[in-house]
């Protein structure tokens, strides 16, 4: 009885409660969004089922302690890479192309539903990068510019290989998530700022130059980018000039969010038609029905989640755990910024879902796997740090 009580005390009940709030918010948002005529299925039931599966994933994740994840890091990375390579070469009978003009080949079609390997590869990449950095620092105790460059090169290779197959799908949104994860972990990796600052500066300048070329000298990139990608940028900067095509989603989302005002129109009170309201544009549905208050509640939930993980990262005494938490924080933060930002015209639309709220099995289960590892870190951290020897 005593041991069971101590085990219960080690469980992260705060994180569990935050996830429960996300579950309720997601169910409320999707239940209203799916009433549009474009949605024939019962996405509410499916999302609830995905949450149940996600809870099972978390329960299984807690079985393994962080040291075991460290040992399994390259096996998980290899498995994720194997799935991406298999997806690339798989026939369209089991890996059909979806997504309109893009024709993205991102899912395996199974009797139990579609599976998107890249959603799980995000977590596998985080674990692999954490293992790589820890091993590097253990091998090279005396740091130098040379060893830091070597570490940066190893990180780059580890990220570029799966990113190549993801961009070939094509899935630019997930590729950007990989970059965000990498940046977040690099900032805590111990690499000298003499290397980080110039590297990031070059990247920022290159990105700026590409945007300028797209806007003013588009012919230089026509051979390398599709008209669809150009349309995403142009419709972001001036959606009303592209209202009949790429800009339609953004205009609808802005109208829905703005019409919600302070308190919203009430449950099932939506009036503005927004395509894909239950997935990429779930934030616009919540903002329209629950107004500024509802939108602020959603953002506050993410703030609480990220703040809770930051506290845990400061409390842990394991560099591996800290890198894993940094990667998960970077992943979720970028998802939230990109999704809400594209709803508000702050960034271009990329099709990135809102974590824990948007409908989608692979996305939710992939995020639950990442959070399950956070649960594991907290569970075993308390055991090792604060428990008595007789436990």
C-alpha positions as CSV (number, residue, x, y, z in Angstrom):
1,X,0.0,0.0,0.0
2,X,2.8,2.4,0.9
3,X,4.7,1.6,-2.3
4,X,1.5,2.1,-4.4
5,X,1.0,5.5,-2.7
6,X,4.5,6.5,-3.4
7,X,4.1,5.5,-7.0
8,X,1.0,7.6,-7.3
9,X,2.8,10.5,-5.8
10,X,5.5,10.2,-8.5
11,X,2.9,10.4,-11.3
12,X,2.5,13.9,-12.9
13,X,-1.1,14.7,-12.0
14,X,-0.7,18.3,-13.1
15,X,0.3,17.3,-16.6
16,X,-2.5,14.7,-16.7
17,X,-5.0,17.5,-15.8
18,X,-3.7,19.8,-18.5
19,X,-4.2,17.0,-21.0
20,X,-7.7,16.4,-19.7
21,X,-8.5,20.1,-20.4
22,X,-7.1,19.7,-23.9
23,X,-9.4,16.7,-24.4
24,X,-12.5,18.6,-23.3
25,X,-11.6,21.6,-25.5
26,X,-10.9,19.4,-28.5
27,X,-14.2,17.5,-28.1
28,X,-16.2,20.7,-27.8
29,X,-14.5,22.3,-30.8
30,X,-14.7,19.2,-33.1
31,X,-18.3,18.4,-32.1
32,X,-19.4,21.8,-33.4
33,X,-17.1,21.9,-36.4
34,X,-18.2,18.5,-37.8
35,X,-21.8,19.7,-38.1
36,X,-20.9,21.4,-41.4
37,X,-22.3,19.7,-44.5
38,X,-18.8,18.9,-45.8
39,X,-18.2,16.4,-42.9
40,X,-20.0,13.1,-43.3
41,X,-18.2,11.2,-40.6
42,X,-18.4,11.3,-36.8
43,X,-15.0,12.9,-36.0
44,X,-16.0,13.5,-32.4
45,X,-16.2,9.7,-31.7
46,X,-12.9,9.1,-33.6
47,X,-11.1,11.9,-31.7
48,X,-12.3,10.4,-28.4
49,X,-11.0,7.0,-29.5
50,X,-7.7,8.5,-30.5
51,X,-7.4,10.1,-27.0
52,X,-8.1,6.7,-25.5
53,X,-5.3,5.2,-27.7
54,X,-3.1,8.1,-26.7
55,X,-3.7,7.4,-23.0
56,X,-2.6,3.8,-23.6
57,X,0.5,5.1,-25.4
58,X,1.3,7.2,-22.4
59,X,0.8,4.3,-20.0
60,X,3.1,2.2,-22.1
61,X,5.7,5.0,-22.3
62,X,5.9,5.3,-18.5
63,X,6.9,1.6,-18.3
64,X,10.3,2.6,-19.7
65,X,12.6,4.9,-17.7
66,X,14.7,7.6,-19.5
67,X,17.8,5.5,-19.4
68,X,16.0,2.9,-21.5
69,X,14.9,5.5,-24.0
70,X,18.5,6.6,-24.2
71,X,19.6,3.0,-25.0
72,X,16.8,2.6,-27.6
73,X,17.4,6.0,-29.2
74,X,19.1,4.8,-32.4
75,X,16.8,1.8,-32.8
76,X,13.8,4.1,-32.6
77,X,15.4,6.6,-35.0
78,X,16.2,3.7,-37.4
79,X,12.7,2.4,-37.2
80,X,11.3,5.8,-38.0
81,X,13.7,6.2,-40.9
82,X,12.7,2.8,-42.2
83,X,9.0,3.8,-42.1
84,X,9.8,7.0,-44.1
85,X,11.8,5.1,-46.7
86,X,9.2,2.4,-46.9
87,X,6.5,5.1,-47.4
88,X,8.6,6.7,-50.2
89,X,8.8,3.4,-52.2
90,X,5.4,2.0,-51.3
91,X,2.8,1.5,-54.0
92,X,-0.1,4.0,-54.0
93,X,-2.4,1.1,-53.2
94,X,-1.1,1.3,-49.6
95,X,0.3,4.8,-49.6
96,X,-2.0,6.9,-51.7
97,X,-1.3,10.6,-52.6
98,X,-3.7,13.0,-50.9
99,X,-4.0,16.8,-50.5
100,X,-5.3,18.1,-53.7
101,X,-2.8,19.9,-55.9
102,X,0.2,18.9,-53.7
103,X,-0.5,15.2,-53.9
104,X,1.4,14.4,-50.7
105,X,2.4,10.8,-50.1
106,X,2.5,11.0,-46.3
107,X,0.3,8.2,-45.0
108,X,0.1,4.4,-44.9
109,X,-3.4,3.3,-45.5
110,X,-4.4,0.4,-43.2
111,X,-7.6,-1.3,-42.3
112,X,-7.5,0.5,-38.9
113,X,-7.0,4.0,-40.4
114,X,-4.2,6.1,-41.9
115,X,-0.8,6.3,-40.3
116,X,1.6,9.2,-40.8
117,X,5.1,8.0,-40.0
118,X,6.5,11.6,-39.8
119,X,4.4,12.3,-36.8
120,X,6.2,9.6,-34.8
121,X,9.6,10.4,-36.4
122,X,9.5,13.8,-34.6
123,X,9.7,12.2,-31.2
124,X,12.3,9.6,-32.4
125,X,14.4,12.4,-33.8
126,X,14.3,14.3,-30.4
127,X,15.4,11.1,-28.6
128,X,18.2,10.5,-31.1
129,X,19.5,14.1,-30.9
130,X,19.5,14.0,-27.1
131,X,21.5,10.7,-27.2
132,X,23.9,12.1,-29.8
133,X,24.7,15.2,-27.8
134,X,25.2,13.4,-24.5
135,X,27.5,10.8,-26.1
136,X,29.5,13.6,-27.8
137,X,30.0,15.5,-24.5
138,X,31.0,12.3,-22.7
139,X,33.6,11.6,-25.4
140,X,34.9,15.1,-25.8
141,X,35.2,16.4,-22.3
142,X,37.5,19.3,-23.4
143,X,35.4,21.4,-25.7
144,X,36.8,23.4,-28.6
145,X,35.6,25.1,-31.8
146,X,36.6,22.0,-33.7
147,X,34.6,19.6,-31.4
148,X,31.6,22.0,-31.5
149,X,31.7,22.0,-35.3
150,X,31.9,18.2,-35.3
151,X,28.9,18.0,-33.1
152,X,27.0,20.5,-35.3
153,X,27.8,18.4,-38.3
154,X,26.6,15.2,-36.7
155,X,23.3,16.9,-35.7
156,X,22.9,18.2,-39.2
157,X,23.4,14.7,-40.8
158,X,21.0,13.2,-38.3
159,X,18.3,15.7,-39.1
160,X,18.9,16.0,-42.9
161,X,18.4,12.3,-43.7
162,X,14.8,11.9,-42.5
163,X,14.0,15.5,-43.6
164,X,15.0,14.5,-47.2
165,X,12.3,11.8,-47.3
166,X,9.7,14.1,-45.6
167,X,10.3,16.9,-48.1
168,X,10.0,14.4,-51.0
169,X,6.4,13.6,-49.9
170,X,6.2,16.7,-50.0
171,X,5.5,17.9,-46.5
172,X,7.1,21.3,-45.9
173,X,5.3,21.9,-42.7
174,X,6.8,18.8,-41.0
175,X,10.2,19.7,-42.4
176,X,9.9,23.1,-40.6
177,X,9.0,21.3,-37.4
178,X,12.2,19.3,-37.7
179,X,14.1,22.5,-38.1
180,X,12.4,24.0,-35.0
181,X,13.2,20.9,-32.9
182,X,16.8,21.1,-34.0
183,X,17.2,24.8,-33.2
184,X,15.7,24.3,-29.8
185,X,18.1,21.4,-28.9
186,X,21.1,23.1,-30.4
187,X,20.6,26.2,-28.2
188,X,21.0,24.0,-25.2
189,X,23.6,21.6,-26.6
190,X,26.6,23.6,-25.3
191,X,27.8,24.5,-28.8
192,X,29.7,27.8,-28.6
193,X,27.7,30.9,-29.5
194,X,30.7,31.8,-31.7
195,X,29.3,29.1,-34.0
196,X,25.6,29.3,-33.3
197,X,25.2,33.1,-34.0
198,X,26.9,33.1,-37.4
199,X,25.2,29.8,-38.4
200,X,21.7,31.1,-37.5
201,X,22.5,34.5,-39.1
202,X,23.4,32.8,-42.4
203,X,20.2,30.8,-42.3
204,X,18.0,33.8,-41.5
205,X,19.7,35.8,-44.4
206,X,19.2,32.9,-46.8
207,X,15.5,32.6,-45.9
208,X,15.0,36.4,-46.3
209,X,16.7,36.3,-49.7
210,X,14.5,33.4,-50.9
211,X,11.4,35.3,-49.8
212,X,12.6,38.5,-51.6
213,X,13.3,36.5,-54.8
214,X,9.8,34.9,-54.6
215,X,8.2,38.3,-54.4
216,X,10.2,40.3,-56.9
217,X,12.1,37.8,-59.1
218,X,9.8,34.7,-59.1
219,X,11.1,33.4,-62.5
220,X,14.4,32.5,-60.8
221,X,12.6,29.9,-58.7
222,X,9.9,28.6,-61.1
223,X,12.0,25.5,-61.9
224,X,12.4,24.6,-58.2
225,X,9.1,25.5,-56.6
226,X,5.5,24.7,-57.7
227,X,2.8,27.2,-58.4
228,X,1.0,26.0,-55.3
229,X,3.9,27.0,-53.1
230,X,4.0,30.5,-54.8
231,X,0.3,30.8,-54.2
232,X,0.7,30.1,-50.5
233,X,3.1,33.0,-50.1
234,X,1.2,35.4,-52.3
235,X,-2.2,34.6,-50.7
236,X,-0.6,35.1,-47.2
237,X,0.6,38.6,-48.1
238,X,-2.5,39.6,-50.0
239,X,-5.3,37.0,-49.5
240,X,-8.1,39.2,-51.0
241,X,-6.4,39.2,-54.4
242,X,-6.5,35.4,-54.3
243,X,-9.9,35.0,-52.6
244,X,-11.1,32.5,-55.2
245,X,-8.2,30.2,-54.7
246,X,-5.4,29.9,-52.1
247,X,-6.6,33.0,-50.1
248,X,-10.1,31.6,-49.5
249,X,-9.1,29.6,-46.4
250,X,-7.3,32.6,-44.8
251,X,-10.1,35.1,-45.5
252,X,-12.7,32.7,-44.0
253,X,-10.6,32.1,-40.9
254,X,-10.0,35.8,-40.3
255,X,-13.8,36.5,-40.7
256,X,-14.7,33.7,-38.3
257,X,-12.2,34.8,-35.6
258,X,-13.1,38.5,-36.0
259,X,-16.8,37.8,-35.9
260,X,-16.4,36.0,-32.5
261,X,-15.5,39.3,-30.8
262,X,-15.1,39.1,-27.0
263,X,-17.6,36.4,-25.9
264,X,-18.3,34.6,-29.2
265,X,-21.5,33.4,-30.7
266,X,-22.1,30.5,-28.4
267,X,-21.9,26.7,-28.8
268,X,-23.0,25.7,-32.4
269,X,-23.3,29.4,-33.1
270,X,-20.9,29.5,-36.0
271,X,-22.0,31.4,-39.1
272,X,-18.8,31.7,-41.2
273,X,-18.0,28.6,-43.4
274,X,-14.4,27.6,-42.9
275,X,-13.1,24.5,-44.8
276,X,-11.1,22.0,-42.7
277,X,-12.5,23.6,-39.6
278,X,-12.0,20.4,-37.5
279,X,-8.3,20.0,-38.4
280,X,-6.0,22.9,-39.4
281,X,-8.5,25.6,-38.6
282,X,-9.9,24.4,-35.3
283,X,-8.7,27.6,-33.6
284,X,-10.9,29.7,-35.9
285,X,-13.9,27.6,-34.9
286,X,-13.2,28.0,-31.2
287,X,-12.6,31.8,-31.6
288,X,-15.8,32.2,-33.5
289,X,-18.0,30.4,-31.0
290,X,-16.2,31.4,-27.8
291,X,-14.7,34.7,-28.8
292,X,-11.6,36.3,-27.4
293,X,-12.2,34.5,-24.1
294,X,-12.2,31.1,-25.7
295,X,-9.1,31.8,-27.8
296,X,-7.3,33.1,-24.7
297,X,-8.2,30.0,-22.8
298,X,-6.7,27.8,-25.6
299,X,-3.4,29.9,-25.6
300,X,-3.3,29.7,-21.8
301,X,-3.5,25.9,-21.9
302,X,-0.4,25.8,-24.1
303,X,1.3,28.3,-21.9
304,X,0.6,26.1,-18.9
305,X,1.8,23.0,-20.7
306,X,5.1,24.6,-21.9
307,X,5.7,26.2,-18.5
308,X,5.2,22.9,-16.7
309,X,7.7,21.2,-19.0
310,X,10.2,24.1,-18.5
311,X,10.0,23.6,-14.7
312,X,10.6,19.9,-15.2
313,X,13.7,20.6,-17.4
314,X,15.2,22.8,-14.6
315,X,14.5,20.2,-12.0
316,X,16.0,17.2,-13.8
317,X,19.6,16.3,-13.1
318,X,20.1,14.4,-16.4
319,X,21.4,16.2,-19.5
320,X,19.6,13.6,-21.7
321,X,16.3,14.4,-20.1
322,X,16.9,18.1,-20.5
323,X,17.6,17.8,-24.2
324,X,14.5,15.6,-24.7
325,X,12.3,18.1,-22.9
326,X,13.8,21.0,-24.9
327,X,13.0,19.1,-28.1
328,X,9.4,18.4,-27.1
329,X,8.9,22.1,-26.0
330,X,10.3,23.3,-29.4
331,X,8.1,20.9,-31.3
332,X,4.9,21.9,-29.5
333,X,5.8,25.6,-29.4
334,X,6.4,25.7,-33.2
335,X,3.2,23.8,-33.9
336,X,1.2,26.3,-31.8
337,X,2.8,29.4,-33.2
338,X,2.5,28.2,-36.8
339,X,-1.1,27.0,-36.6
340,X,-2.5,29.9,-34.7
341,X,-0.3,32.2,-36.7
342,X,-1.6,31.0,-40.0
343,X,-5.2,31.5,-38.7
344,X,-4.3,35.1,-37.9
345,X,-2.2,35.8,-41.1
346,X,1.0,36.1,-39.1
347,X,2.6,33.3,-41.1
348,X,1.8,31.4,-44.4
349,X,-0.6,28.5,-44.3
350,X,1.4,25.2,-44.1
351,X,-1.2,22.6,-42.9
352,X,0.3,22.1,-39.5
353,X,-2.3,20.9,-36.9
354,X,-2.9,22.4,-33.5
355,X,-1.5,19.9,-31.0
356,X,-4.1,18.0,-28.9
357,X,-7.0,20.0,-30.4
358,X,-7.0,19.4,-34.2
359,X,-8.6,16.2,-35.4
360,X,-6.1,13.5,-36.5
361,X,-5.0,10.2,-35.2
362,X,-1.3,10.2,-36.1
363,X,-0.8,13.8,-35.0
364,X,-2.5,13.2,-31.6
365,X,-0.8,9.8,-31.0
366,X,2.6,11.2,-32.0
367,X,2.2,14.0,-29.5
368,X,1.0,11.6,-26.9
369,X,4.1,9.6,-27.3
370,X,6.2,12.7,-26.7
371,X,4.2,13.6,-23.7
372,X,4.4,10.0,-22.5
373,X,8.2,10.3,-22.4
374,X,7.8,13.5,-20.3
375,X,5.6,11.6,-17.9
376,X,8.4,9.0,-17.7
377,X,11.0,11.6,-17.0
378,X,9.0,13.1,-14.2
379,X,8.0,9.6,-12.7
380,X,11.6,8.3,-12.5
381,X,13.1,11.7,-11.7
382,X,11.1,11.9,-8.4
383,X,12.1,8.3,-7.6
384,X,15.8,8.9,-8.0
385,X,16.0,12.4,-6.6
386,X,13.6,12.6,-3.7
387,X,12.6,9.1,-2.7
388,X,14.2,7.3,0.3
389,X,16.4,4.3,-0.2
390,X,13.8,1.9,1.1
391,X,11.5,2.5,-1.8
